[in-house]
Amino acid sequence: MSNINLIDSFQEFKDFKNIDRPTMMSVLEDVFRSMIRKKYGTDENCDVIVNTDNGDLEIWRTRVVVEDEFSEDDDLEIELAEAKKIDPDLEIGDDYVELITLESFGRRAILAARQTLVSKILELEKDEIFKKYKDRVGEIVTGEVYQVWKKETLVLDDEGNELLLPKTEQIPADYFKKGDSVRAIISKVDMMNSNPKIIISRTAPEFLQRLFEMEVPEIFDGLITIKKIVREPGERAKVAVESYDDRIDPVGACVGMKGSRIHGIVRELKNENIDVINFTNNIQLYIQRALSPAKITSIKLDDEKKTAAVYLKPDQVSLAIGRGGHNIKLAGKLTGYEIDVYREADEHDEDVDIEEFSDEIDSWILDEFKRIGLDTAKSVLALSVGELVKRTDLEEETIKDVLSVLQAEFE
């Protein structure tokens, strides 16, 4: 055997996709030098020549010719009589160079080398996957669902790398089965027990931002900037945008003609309601826009405490709060202010502040109603028991008791 064809001898290497050929050959050379040291005690007098083009490798061993019976180390020296059997022209002091064949190492050593090689290449491949995805955190990736478990879904990218989509990173309406295509953002990459763990997310605000960048050229080109995104995944999102070009309407550009641009994003997010608003440094105006579609009568700000008291007509309160309280909660996150909603009393409408019932109803229960903008008796009575259960954290029995107390006031 004149040389060793490594690629033919070690078929496993054909399956490694993330390792370039020179790196693989370097690892192969290291492993063969280890084999040489085990067999001959040293590899200093051996040349390992790797051909990265065709996968060939040659091992040449050089020993100095010495007088018969004067060899102190047979791994580094060869006696004259033995050398002349192979090459009669050799003299004392010459270098005797021989080609080491793969067979000379023995079957056991070759099997051990194969195992070591596979192990080292696997480690390298894992490192390459980790580095590749670590640099891609924040990017959108598309993969195919391979397996669905109770707490997470296993997704394979186009190279067969494993990506994990935890249930906590899925939109509540997401339902996947094997073979489905899924889009998500790369949110976290860690090494767990020497294995890369790549977490992807469909609930992160950055996922929505990347979708906007894909659908709205003005954002991708930097003409429109997304200032902030807040989300209740699958329910509602608010996106504050700003344009540095007065000729561009940032909201109109994001929504598109008849909603053409935003419709695709809404579908991807399982019909998440997306409010796109113009960013402004005027906090009052910003809060007003953030609470859309509700129309606000007046706002009282406390900049030190970062609180805003918002007053609205009675028919606008439920709009400001939104289903499940999502609208007011997201408006607060977007603006950075804690927003309290108050009904503007109608002078012809007799009503009672719910604080008046503090001797009959526990203060923490009253606070729960005020939290969702219900600060008068009639504002609470205007809603059904079911609606109040949905909006507050109160038990049905507690709500019924409160309603009976409030109703008694007007009887």
CORDADA-V767361 format. One record per backbone hydrogen bond with DSSP energy under -1.0 kcal/mol. NH is the residue of the N-H (numbers start at 1). CO is the residue of the C=O. Records with the same first field share a line. If there is no record, write none. Layout:
NH->CO / CO
This chain:
4->57
6->55
9->5
10->6
13->10
14->11
15->12
16->13
24->20
25->21
26->22
27->23
28->24
29->25
30->26
31->27
32->28
33->29
34->30
35->31
36->32
37->33
38->34
39->35
40->36
41->37
46->43
47->60
49->58
51->56
55->51
57->4
58->49
60->47
61->98
62->45
63->96
64->76
65->94
66->78
70->67
76->73
77->73
78->64
80->66
83->79
84->80
87->83
90->87
93->65
94->91
96->63
98->61
100->59
105->102
106->103
110->106
111->107
112->108
113->109
114->110
115->111
116->112
117->113
118->114
119->115
120->116
121->117
122->118
123->119
124->120
125->121
126->122
127->123
128->124
129->125
130->126
131->127
132->128
133->129
134->130
135->131
138->186
139->136
141->184
143->182
144->156
145->180
146->154
147->154
149->152
153->165
154->147
155->163
156->144
157->161
160->157
163->155
164->198
165->153
167->151
169->166
170->167
174->171
179->145
180->177
182->143
184->141
185->201
186->139
187->199
188->199
190->197
192->195
195->192
197->190
199->188
200->164
201->185
202->169
207->204
208->204
209->205
210->206
211->207
212->208
213->209
214->210
215->211
216->212
219->216
220->216
221->217
222->219
223->218
224->218
225->242
227->240
228->240
230->238
232->236
235->232
236->232
237->273
238->230
239->275
240->228
241->277
242->225
244->223
248->245
253->249
254->250
255->251
256->252
259->256
260->257
261->255
262->255
263->259
266->262
267->263
268->264
269->265
270->267
271->266
273->235
275->237
277->239
279->241
283->281
286->282
287->283
288->284
289->285
290->286
291->287
292->289
294->291
297->311
298->311
300->309
302->307
306->302
307->302
308->338
309->300
310->340
311->298
312->342
316->313
320->316
321->317
322->318
325->322
326->323
328->321
329->325
330->326
331->327
332->328
333->329
334->330
335->331
336->332
338->306
340->308
342->310
344->312
349->346
354->375
356->353
357->354
358->355
360->357
361->357
366->362
367->363
368->364
369->365
370->366
371->367
373->370
374->369
375->373
377->352
380->376
381->377
382->378
383->380
388->384
389->385
390->386
391->387
392->388
399->395
400->396
401->397
402->398
403->399
404->400
405->401
406->402
407->403
408->404
410->407
